[in-house]
Structures are given as C-alpha cells and as structure tokens.
Amino acid sequence: RRVHGEEGMGDKELENHKIIFVLGGPGSGKGTQCEKIVAKYGFTHLSSGDLLRAETSDPNSELGKQLSATMEAGKLVPLETVLALLKKAMHAKAADSKGFLIDGYPREVEQGVKFEGNIKKCDVVLYFEVSDAEMTKRLLKRGETSGRVDDNEETIGKRLKTFADCTKPVVSHYEKQGKLALINAERTPDEIFADVTC
C-alpha cells in the first residue's frame, strides 16, 4: 500500500471511515435522502455543490469569482478544485464522523479515480434516478424561492445535458465494480429511503 507524503497522511486519518458517493441529477432529491442517512447512520454529509457555493459567496475569494462564472455557464468546475475542497472538509470532520456521504460526486470517472487515489476508495455509490422532465419541473419550482442563479429554464437544460453526458460513464464504472445501488427517486422521500442501505 502506498504511504508517502500528504497522501499517506490522508489515507491514515480516513482509513476507518465509510465513504459513500451520492449521485443524482439536479432536483433528484438526493439532499433530502442524505439528511435521512445522516440522522439514521451518523455520517457526515458533504455536498460538493455546497462547498463550491460557500466559496462563491465569499466576496474576497478570487477562486469564488472564477467558480461563479463557470457555474453560471452550466459547466463543471475543475476536478482538482473540487477534490481540494472535499479533502479539506473531510479532514476537518474526521475525528467526529463515522463516515462521509459525498453528495454530487464524482461528476466524471476521472474525478472518482483521483479521489480514490488521493483519499480512499468508496464503499458504495447511491444513484437516485429521476427523468429529465421531472427534474426540470422540480428545479423550476425550487427557482421560485431559491434565488439560485442556476435555477432557470435555460441553465437547467444545460445542467441536465452536462449531468447526463458525464454521469453515464460514472454509473457504468461503478456498476462494473459491483458498487452501484440504483434507486428510483420518482417516489415519496420515505418510499425512496426504504431502498437506501449504507
């Protein structure tokens, strides 16, 4: 097993923590399911989207300004940026956590490979599956009150296409490893949660 430099330290501190990747398109309800998992299993919920939004809301962050422009264009943020934000957050919570739900991650196969090479292999991938039509309906509804720059019809269309193009290879990658749990998310939150096992 490789142990050298900071990678080794990262492995050591997180080696006994369960790692669960949580996938689902925008508006798939994965955030709600993560809250339920946290309540039942005592895991730490880390959303790559929340970490990015926290960075973009900092008026003094040059990185935040760059990220805002990327997100408003409906594009994906560089892999290294997301990985660095996640690693920092995981180390901050490691002492008090049984495991980590990494919400909205990985967006690309390479992102998952880099995470597993730098931090730790994931134990399972939960994929909350919802049709584009249903996700669009949910996001437009959310946009009425969220104030988020990406909850409008034009950006939603771009986000769904980006998500579909990137996610199919990711789903296939983890399915081949026997780590994928595919969950129909076009039901009530309680019905969906009944199918979630961690």
Buried (B, 14 or more C-beta within 10 A) or exposed (E): EEEEEEEEEBBEBBEEBBBBBBBBBBBBBBBBBBBBBBEEBEBBBBBBBBBBBBBBEEEEBEBBBBBBEBBEEBEBBEBEBBBBBBBEBBBEEBEEBEBBBBBBBBBBBEBBEBBBEBBBEBEBBBBBBBEBEBBBBBBBEBBEEEEBEBBEEEBBEBBBEBBEEBBEEBBEBBBEEEBBBBBEBBBEEEEBBEBBEB
